[in-house]
Structures are given as C-alpha cells and as structure tokens.
C-alpha cells in the first residue's frame, strides 16, 4: 500500500518508467518517474490489481498504436476548476491539438488562460487525461510536467504534424 491505502505499480514504457496509482477502484495518478533508486527502496510495489492491470494493458495498447481512447475509471484530486479543465482535456480527440487560448474559450473565460495553463500542468493523470495535446497559439510546445521531449514524442506518436523548425531533434 502507498499513500492512504492506494495501490501503485510501476511499468516501463517507450517514454520511461510510469507510476500508476489507484484508490477505491479509481485511477488517481499516472506520472512519469525517473529511475530514482530511493523511490523504490522506500515503497514496496503492490500486487497488480485488476484496475492497475487494465491500466497497464491500455497504456501498452496506446503505445503500440492500437488504442486511441482510454476507458478507465478516473478520480483525479483537484479543485472544481481543475476538474472542469481536466474534463475539457478529455474531449480533445486523439491526434488533435488545441491551444491554451482555445481551451480557455471552450471553458467560457478567455481571461482564464493562465489558470487553465496551471490546471493543465497539474493534471495528475498524464496521457490518460491528454494535457500533452494543448500547445501554444503559435503551434509551439509549452510546458509539460513529464518534460517537453515526452510531449513531443506523444504528439508524434499520435500523428500530429509538427513543424520541423519548432521541434529540432
């Protein structure tokens, strides 16, 4: 067990190690973690529960290109505003991007663009709630908690056409 009775499991992905956390039959966290030995020494990984196994399978299917929409029970912890932003993120289709400005407009408050950006950056369910699909109005990549290189790879994986000059290798 980990953090208030939550179950957790680490899986390797094409973008590095991912920690999956579930509590009360809901996914509460998906995050990229660096291979920090102290993290693994302090906590014994729980057995792979049915929900964590389903999450692992869906993430593997996503990375293999055979899954475009996740069907997992989610319960991210956040404010009402964050929940509203995260819900809107889930409406961005696979292989599409929108700008922070467009997202703010969809939420009905163009002046909330900075707050939308902060909520986007605090998304606790990486990949599954696709915050990587939000980009700058000029098409540039801006911020990603897992690192901009991962955001770039996720967008490339989804077939989003990126301007070579904006994203040199």
BELMOLIN-V586590 format. One record per pair of residues at least 4 apart in sequence whose ideal C-beta (glycine too) atoms are under 7 Angstrom apart, sorted by the first residue. I is the first residue (numbers start at 1). J is the second residue. Records with the same first field share a line. If there is no record, write none. Layout:
I: J ; J
This chain:
1: 5 ; 6 ; 7 ; 46
2: 6 ; 8 ; 43 ; 46
5: 23
6: 21 ; 22 ; 23 ; 28
7: 22 ; 46 ; 49 ; 52
8: 19 ; 20 ; 21 ; 45 ; 46
9: 20 ; 45 ; 46 ; 48 ; 52 ; 56
10: 17 ; 18 ; 19 ; 45
11: 18 ; 20 ; 56 ; 59
12: 17
13: 18 ; 59 ; 63
14: 63
15: 32 ; 150 ; 153
16: 32
17: 33 ; 35
18: 30 ; 32 ; 59
19: 29 ; 31 ; 33
20: 27 ; 30 ; 52 ; 55 ; 56
21: 28 ; 29
22: 26 ; 27 ; 28 ; 49 ; 51 ; 52
23: 28
25: 51 ; 73
26: 73 ; 74 ; 75
27: 51 ; 55 ; 72 ; 73 ; 74 ; 125 ; 128
28: 75 ; 76 ; 77 ; 124
29: 124 ; 125
30: 125 ; 126 ; 127 ; 128
31: 126
32: 126 ; 146 ; 150
33: 39
37: 41
38: 42
48: 52 ; 53
49: 53
50: 54
51: 55
52: 56
53: 57
54: 58 ; 72
55: 59 ; 72
56: 60
57: 61
58: 62 ; 67 ; 70 ; 72
59: 63 ; 127
60: 64
61: 66 ; 67
62: 67 ; 127
68: 94
69: 94
70: 128
72: 128
74: 125 ; 128
76: 86 ; 124 ; 125 ; 129
77: 124
78: 82 ; 83 ; 86 ; 122
79: 83
80: 84
81: 85 ; 115 ; 119
82: 86 ; 119 ; 122
83: 87
84: 88 ; 107
85: 89 ; 107 ; 116 ; 119 ; 120
86: 90 ; 123 ; 129
88: 103 ; 106 ; 107
89: 120 ; 123 ; 129 ; 130 ; 131
90: 129
92: 96 ; 98 ; 130 ; 133
94: 158
95: 158 ; 159 ; 160
96: 133
97: 133 ; 134 ; 135 ; 155 ; 160
98: 102 ; 103 ; 133 ; 134
99: 103 ; 135 ; 136 ; 137
100: 104 ; 113 ; 116 ; 117 ; 134 ; 136
101: 105 ; 110 ; 113 ; 137
102: 106
103: 107 ; 116 ; 134
104: 109 ; 110 ; 112 ; 113 ; 116
105: 110
107: 112 ; 116
112: 116
113: 117
114: 118
115: 119
116: 120
117: 121
118: 122
120: 131 ; 134
121: 143 ; 145
123: 129 ; 131
125: 129
126: 145 ; 146
127: 154
132: 144 ; 151 ; 154 ; 155
135: 139 ; 140 ; 141 ; 142
136: 140 ; 142
139: 163 ; 166
140: 166
141: 148 ; 151 ; 152 ; 167
144: 148 ; 150 ; 151
146: 150
148: 152
149: 153
150: 154
151: 155
152: 156 ; 167
153: 157
154: 158
155: 160 ; 162
156: 160 ; 162
162: 166 ; 167
163: 167
